[in-house]
Amino acid sequence: MNKKRLYFIDVVRAFAILMMLQGHFIDTLLDVSYRDDSNLAFSIWKYFRGITAPTFFTISGLIFSYLLIKAKRSGDVAYRMKKGFYRGLLLIGIGYLLRAPIFQWLYGDFDSPYFLLVDVLQCIGLSLILVVGIYTITFKKTLLFSILMCLLGFTIFLTEPLYRYLDLPDVPKVFANWLTKDYGSIFNIIPWFGYVAFGAFIATIFYKYLERPKFKLGIIIGFIFSGFILIFKSGWLLMQLYYLTDLELLKDVAYYNYLFTRLGNVFVLFAIFYALENYIKQPLLLKIGQKTLSIYVIHFIIIYGSFTGIGLHQIIGKTLLPWQAIVGAILFLATVCFISFYYVKTNTFLYNSILKTYNKISKK
């Protein structure tokens, strides 16, 4: 086994995708009468569900950027950049395809705003393309790339009030959905690219210092320290900066400080999983972490009825009791993972197959 492989990354990805699956299942099917924030169990579930997407975006930026930078050592950076670009396009395409109302189209009805909504896959796909572009702009200089990604992350988070309620009435919906929630998009490229940027910044730290003897202990302490600062003190720090600069934007961020707080949660999770890496790098978890795309696609089809319009959302709706939702979520996770393991090829296989097909077509 490769001692320098970052197994905790696959475990974090497994954790994030499993949390996403159970979160979507329970949120989609739990009876509305049980959604009570005063209930301790529900509030804990809701809090941890809120960590899922930031974790998924941050770890995506980390692993992609780490492999991109690491490719310089083997001379494969051009291939890795090309692969990342096409992977980004693939994710964007799949993201739209999952919302395609095929039966409506067959009946000649093409007026479906649902198809144009932007979700997780599209945002991650565009984020990968942006990372490749920024890496190119920085002339593949790791230090410059590191500084720029860190600055981008902070800038996107600190300017969140400026685009929080962004209204783009004159922009076509296919483009506006990337930047505003006015038309129903769940995720927008900002602020979510900010988490990818911070993940890319962390990747440069791993790349530069991973071989150092005390690196693991140092980065774990760093994750814990910075994580708790962001969770408990980032709002206070922003207010202190506001008092010094009288910049209203800083106060607006401090009063609605979910981005930095969630980033702190992600850092603490990274610390826990990296510290326990030797104990949790089980084959099952590693396999789940390597099959995130297929797992996401399968769960989306089953819950939301992609392509057919018939899923658990349409069949069951928000009717389940809490115990039914919990048992159902466990069975749902097991079913989706089983299908992904035994009936779907790995993410890498899919990416490579599509890339080979494209190369064959482009040469003709």
LOPALO-980189 format. One line per 4 residues: their letters; for each residue x negated, y, z of C-alpha. Coordinates in Angstrom, 3 decimals. Layout:
a = X:Y:Z | ...
This chain:
mnkk = 0.000:0.000:0.000 | -1.152:3.519:-0.764 | -2.061:5.092:2.551 | -1.670:8.588:1.137
rlyf = 1.796:8.079:-0.240 | 4.308:10.263:1.588 | 6.807:7.593:2.567 | 8.702:9.988:4.807
idvv = 9.857:11.852:1.690 | 11.817:8.838:0.450 | 13.251:8.334:3.937 | 14.343:11.988:4.115
rafa = 15.928:11.658:0.674 | 17.727:8.513:1.848 | 18.986:10.324:4.939 | 20.152:13.297:2.867
ilmm = 22.025:11.244:0.255 | 23.700:9.039:2.902 | 24.753:12.123:4.852 | 26.096:13.621:1.639
lqgh = 28.104:10.481:0.872 | 29.716:10.189:4.288 | 30.268:13.946:4.367 | 32.120:13.934:1.051
fidt = 34.147:10.860:2.027 | 35.317:12.202:5.391 | 35.842:15.768:4.177 | 37.903:14.548:1.221
lldv = 40.055:11.993:3.047 | 40.340:12.979:6.733 | 43.783:14.254:7.697 | 43.747:18.048:8.068
syrd = 45.306:17.861:11.542 | 42.058:16.377:12.893 | 39.805:19.150:11.548 | 39.499:20.946:14.866
dsnl = 36.322:22.918:15.553 | 37.074:22.783:19.279 | 36.714:19.000:19.139 | 33.136:18.138:20.104
afsi = 32.819:15.123:17.788 | 34.160:17.017:14.785 | 31.989:20.079:15.467 | 28.840:17.901:15.726
wkyf = 29.752:16.129:12.480 | 30.402:19.466:10.792 | 27.083:20.891:11.986 | 25.048:17.958:10.723
rgit = 26.974:17.941:7.485 | 25.830:21.534:7.016 | 22.202:20.390:7.176 | 22.609:17.923:4.306
aptf = 22.431:20.215:1.276 | 19.495:22.328:2.581 | 17.606:19.094:3.297 | 18.346:17.717:-0.163
ftis = 17.228:20.886:-1.958 | 14.103:21.360:0.165 | 12.937:17.757:-0.189 | 13.603:17.915:-3.945
glif = 11.343:20.948:-4.244 | 8.705:19.271:-2.088 | 8.466:15.963:-3.931 | 8.689:17.426:-7.428
syll = 6.106:20.147:-6.770 | 3.780:17.759:-4.947 | 3.752:15.333:-7.878 | 3.368:18.218:-10.315
ikak = 0.343:19.663:-8.538 | -1.122:16.231:-7.834 | -0.990:15.443:-11.573 | -3.910:17.843:-12.090
rsgd = -6.231:15.277:-10.539 | -5.328:12.628:-13.092 | -5.071:15.025:-16.016 | -1.365:14.282:-16.475
vayr = -0.056:17.738:-15.603 | 1.249:18.450:-19.116 | 3.192:15.173:-19.117 | 4.529:15.848:-15.617
mkkg = 5.675:19.336:-16.638 | 7.418:17.981:-19.736 | 9.023:15.215:-17.708 | 10.185:17.714:-15.101
fyrg = 11.685:19.973:-17.748 | 13.665:17.145:-19.346 | 14.641:15.815:-15.936 | 16.092:19.219:-15.168
llli = 18.084:19.207:-18.402 | 19.287:15.678:-17.657 | 20.542:16.658:-14.203 | 22.359:19.681:-15.608
gigy = 23.944:17.508:-18.286 | 25.037:14.820:-15.821 | 26.393:17.499:-13.487 | 28.692:18.804:-16.195
llra = 29.533:15.319:-17.479 | 30.799:14.223:-14.065 | 33.425:16.967:-14.243 | 34.396:16.317:-17.864
pifq = 38.213:15.846:-18.148 | 37.933:13.276:-20.914 | 41.618:12.324:-20.987 | 42.652:15.976:-21.217
wlyg = 40.295:16.404:-24.138 | 41.753:13.338:-25.862 | 45.162:15.019:-25.726 | 43.700:18.211:-27.182
dfds = 43.694:20.180:-23.928 | 40.319:21.900:-23.652 | 41.345:24.559:-21.158 | 39.766:23.089:-18.023
pyfl = 37.836:25.484:-15.755 | 36.903:22.501:-13.549 | 34.446:21.335:-16.221 | 32.476:24.590:-16.015
lvdv = 31.931:24.506:-12.249 | 28.341:24.292:-10.999 | 27.445:21.778:-8.310 | 24.403:20.177:-6.681
lqci = 22.997:18.411:-9.753 | 23.083:21.494:-11.972 | 21.375:23.616:-9.322 | 18.637:21.049:-8.721
glsl = 18.187:20.606:-12.465 | 17.750:24.324:-13.105 | 15.529:24.583:-10.027 | 13.147:21.961:-11.454
ilvv = 12.994:23.869:-14.734 | 12.276:27.102:-12.837 | 9.504:25.410:-10.832 | 7.885:24.222:-14.080
giyt = 8.177:27.733:-15.507 | 6.687:29.380:-12.420 | 3.870:26.843:-12.317 | 3.102:27.727:-15.927
itfk = 3.199:31.462:-15.216 | 0.748:31.043:-12.338 | -1.664:29.325:-14.767 | -1.406:26.125:-12.694
ktll = -3.333:27.803:-9.860 | -2.171:26.091:-6.688 | -2.863:29.021:-4.346 | -1.074:31.536:-6.556
fsil = 1.815:29.126:-7.036 | 1.987:28.577:-3.266 | 2.122:32.293:-2.449 | 4.684:33.020:-5.138
mcll = 7.025:30.216:-4.076 | 6.863:31.292:-0.438 | 7.622:34.905:-1.394 | 10.465:33.785:-3.635
gfti = 12.012:31.762:-0.820 | 11.901:34.693:1.604 | 13.141:37.154:-1.015 | 16.131:35.000:-1.957
flte = 17.092:34.508:1.704 | 16.538:38.131:2.725 | 18.607:39.515:-0.136 | 21.552:37.139:0.385
plyr = 24.002:39.939:1.373 | 23.426:41.577:-2.016 | 24.845:38.608:-3.922 | 27.063:37.047:-1.244
yldl = 30.244:38.344:-2.863 | 28.890:38.835:-6.355 | 31.629:39.575:-8.867 | 30.984:39.030:-12.578
pdvp = 34.323:39.589:-14.331 | 32.763:40.421:-17.714 | 30.385:37.448:-17.792 | 31.587:34.199:-19.434
kvfa = 32.512:31.634:-16.774 | 29.980:29.103:-18.048 | 27.238:31.537:-16.951 | 29.014:33.319:-14.089
nwlt = 29.548:30.015:-12.259 | 25.805:29.791:-11.682 | 25.854:33.002:-9.634 | 29.306:33.410:-8.107
kdyg = 31.877:31.276:-6.300 | 34.790:33.343:-7.652 | 35.791:30.610:-10.115 | 35.388:27.637:-7.790
sifn = 31.713:26.638:-8.013 | 30.529:24.879:-4.866 | 26.838:25.746:-5.273 | 25.080:28.651:-6.976
iipw = 21.461:28.791:-8.066 | 20.918:31.499:-5.448 | 20.500:31.043:-2.540 | 19.929:27.308:-3.114
fgyv = 16.807:27.759:-5.203 | 15.348:29.372:-2.086 | 15.241:25.982:-0.369 | 13.570:24.438:-3.416
afga = 11.009:27.260:-3.344 | 10.201:26.605:0.309 | 9.923:22.898:-0.488 | 7.442:23.735:-3.255
fiat = 5.459:25.872:-0.816 | 5.294:22.974:1.669 | 4.122:20.719:-1.179 | 1.063:22.937:-1.711
ifyk = 0.167:22.537:1.969 | 0.377:18.756:1.692 | -1.672:18.808:-1.501 | -4.474:20.881:0.021
yler = -4.724:19.403:3.506 | -3.324:15.856:3.355 | -6.789:14.288:3.405 | -7.776:16.121:6.615
pkfk = -8.007:13.816:9.689 | -5.706:15.873:11.952 | -3.333:17.035:9.215 | -0.367:14.869:10.169
lgii = -0.365:16.001:13.788 | -0.862:19.605:12.728 | 1.958:19.670:10.172 | 4.363:17.951:12.585
igfi = 3.626:20.563:15.253 | 3.940:23.258:12.606 | 7.326:21.932:11.472 | 8.624:21.776:15.047
fsgf = 7.329:25.221:16.016 | 8.515:26.999:12.866 | 11.777:25.044:12.933 | 12.702:26.123:16.445
ilif = 11.637:29.712:15.732 | 13.932:29.785:12.692 | 16.830:28.149:14.553 | 16.729:30.174:17.759
ksgw = 14.755:33.342:17.034 | 15.058:34.227:13.335 | 18.150:36.369:13.944 | 16.374:38.203:16.762
llmq = 13.269:38.741:14.602 | 15.384:40.120:11.768 | 17.032:42.561:14.165 | 13.633:43.704:15.451
lyyl = 12.589:44.352:11.863 | 15.835:46.256:11.359 | 15.096:48.476:14.373 | 11.621:49.193:12.979
tdle = 12.618:49.846:9.376 | 16.281:50.896:9.672 | 16.910:48.703:6.639 | 20.602:47.778:6.723
llkd = 19.970:44.665:4.654 | 18.009:43.066:7.497 | 20.890:43.574:9.921 | 23.333:42.052:7.435
vayy = 21.117:38.973:7.129 | 20.728:38.705:10.914 | 24.492:38.807:11.478 | 25.070:35.972:9.007
nylf = 21.842:34.072:9.425 | 22.743:30.624:8.117 | 19.954:30.288:5.537 | 16.981:30.630:7.881
trlg = 18.748:28.634:10.585 | 19.397:25.734:8.238 | 15.794:25.885:7.021 | 14.763:25.504:10.657
nvfv = 16.972:22.418:10.914 | 15.265:20.991:7.835 | 11.801:21.576:9.305 | 12.739:19.781:12.526
lfai = 14.097:16.852:10.498 | 10.863:16.744:8.493 | 8.883:16.640:11.749 | 10.964:13.779:13.147
fyal = 10.826:11.656:9.996 | 7.119:12.285:9.392 | 6.266:11.470:13.017 | 8.234:8.207:12.792
enyi = 7.071:7.383:9.260 | 5.303:4.158:10.209 | 8.423:2.853:11.934 | 11.131:3.860:9.458
kqpl = 9.546:3.185:6.073 | 11.735:0.140:5.680 | 12.253:-1.246:2.143 | 15.993:-0.565:2.273
llki = 15.581:3.117:3.164 | 12.792:3.584:0.626 | 14.961:2.028:-2.075 | 17.880:4.302:-1.216
gqkt = 15.540:7.300:-1.383 | 14.397:6.239:-4.840 | 17.948:5.781:-6.172 | 19.494:9.098:-5.188
lsiy = 20.704:10.042:-8.664 | 22.543:6.797:-9.354 | 23.999:6.812:-5.831 | 25.220:10.382:-6.282
vihf = 26.816:9.630:-9.656 | 28.560:6.456:-8.415 | 29.932:8.156:-5.305 | 31.216:11.092:-7.367
iiiy = 33.084:8.768:-9.720 | 34.661:6.773:-6.877 | 35.711:9.755:-4.758 | 36.639:12.388:-7.332
gsft = 37.632:10.191:-10.275 | 35.150:11.423:-12.857 | 36.066:10.520:-16.450 | 39.340:8.789:-15.489
gigl = 40.822:11.397:-13.167 | 41.645:8.618:-10.692 | 39.570:8.479:-7.518 | 40.030:8.218:-3.773
hqii = 40.820:11.910:-3.685 | 43.824:11.382:-5.963 | 44.906:7.998:-4.544 | 44.529:8.554:-0.796
gktl = 44.126:12.299:-0.306 | 43.686:13.850:3.136 | 45.612:11.175:5.041 | 43.111:9.111:7.054
lpwq = 42.963:8.946:10.828 | 39.501:9.541:12.374 | 38.782:5.828:12.978 | 39.922:5.005:9.450
aivg = 37.668:7.715:8.029 | 34.657:6.428:9.992 | 35.168:2.781:9.024 | 35.947:3.794:5.472
ailf = 32.792:5.916:5.248 | 30.635:2.969:6.386 | 32.219:0.647:3.826 | 31.938:3.359:1.173
latv = 28.193:3.813:1.806 | 27.615:0.067:1.652 | 29.603:-0.285:-1.582 | 27.920:2.605:-3.367
cfis = 24.437:1.428:-2.385 | 25.239:-2.141:-3.436 | 26.403:-1.011:-6.873 | 23.364:1.214:-7.248
fyyv = 20.904:-1.501:-6.216 | 22.242:-4.318:-8.351 | 23.974:-2.729:-11.320 | 22.088:0.486:-12.071
ktnt = 18.488:1.034:-13.103 | 16.187:3.246:-11.024 | 16.055:7.022:-11.503 | 12.540:6.742:-12.915
flyn = 13.671:4.143:-15.442 | 16.487:6.412:-16.622 | 14.240:9.468:-16.906 | 11.545:7.569:-18.787
silk = 14.050:5.929:-21.141 | 15.618:9.264:-22.052 | 12.201:10.856:-22.508 | 11.080:8.005:-24.794
tynk = 14.275:8.309:-26.831 | 13.765:12.054:-27.209 | 10.145:11.602:-28.288 | 11.164:9.051:-30.929
iskk = 13.848:11.372:-32.309 | 11.559:14.421:-32.311 | 8.917:12.542:-34.315 | 11.316:11.677:-37.120
